[in-house]
Amino acid sequence: MMGSGLKYVILAFLTPKIMQKLSMEQLNRPDVESFKAQDKTPIVIVLDNVRSMHNVGSTFRTADGFAVEKILLCGITGTPPHREIEKTALGATQSVVWEHVEDTLDAVRSLKKNGYTVVAIEQAADSTALHDISVETTKKYAFVFGNEVHGVSDQVMQEIAHCIEIPQFGTKHSLNVSVTVGIILWHFIQKLKLL
């Protein structure tokens, strides 16, 4: 792919280091009760009719890792306790606050009334590329992730404040829901908490 216009950077490490993984004790993670009591990142994840229990479980695990406020499981989205969810959640269903809402539209309208900026993650006309989004540290965010086939519902798209699209360069039209959740949360978390 020499003629593709891509530039490659070679990193040279002058003094190699021997890397050692941290033990569970060194990671110093809170237990479930301490986690529940700690301050959360002002983010709510909304799963709009997500079919895959593995996507749901992975979302729980990522939500725990970034200490988000809550997950709203809407419509046909599976709910704990469920064996397939637990396979990927690895116990995060016990630490992350969640709620099932029958209609995603009701969930989104309620979030708006409670001061959340509702953002759909979707490929749409006039969407904004993720790297062009400015993150406001004073805002509370709710991110809507859609069904694996149909995406975010058309009704919900009429209620959102913004639409974010993750740039892609391959042959597929979308990323897996749980991968998308991780990318979006990391982008916002680093701006809200780390920078």
C-alpha positions, 0 to 999 in steps of 0.5 A: 500500500505504498501508493495509498498516501498513508504515512507510517511512523517508526517508533524507536525505543532507545532503552527497552523496558521490561514491562510487568502486568499489575496484580489485582491488588495493585490495580486498587479497584473499588468493590461494588459497594464503594463503586456505587457510592463514588461520583459518576461521570455524567453520562447515560447510555441508551440502548435502543432495541439492541438485540445482542445480549453480548452487546448488552453485556459488553456495554455494562462492562464498559459502563463500569470501567468508565463509571457512567451514571446509568444504562437505559435498556429500551424496547427489546433490549435484553435485561439482567439477569441473563446468562448471555449478558453475564458472559461479557458483563463479568458482574458489571450488572451488579455495579452499574445502575440500569433501568428498562424502559419500554419505549426509547422515545419516552426515555429520550424525552425524560432525559431531555427534561432532566437536562441531558444533552441527547446525542445519537450515534448514527450515520446520518445527514448533517452528522458530526465526525467524532473528532470534530465534537467539542465536549462541554464539561458542564453538560450531562450527556445521554448517548443513544446506540441503535439496533444492530440492523436498523440503527437509532429509530427515526422517531428518536432521531427527531428528538436528539440535540446532536448526531455523532458519526465515527469515521470509518475507512473499510468496506463495512457500513457500521461498527459493532454496538459494543465497540462503538460504545467504547469509542464514544465513551473514551472520547468523552471521558478523556475530555471530561475527566483526563484533560 
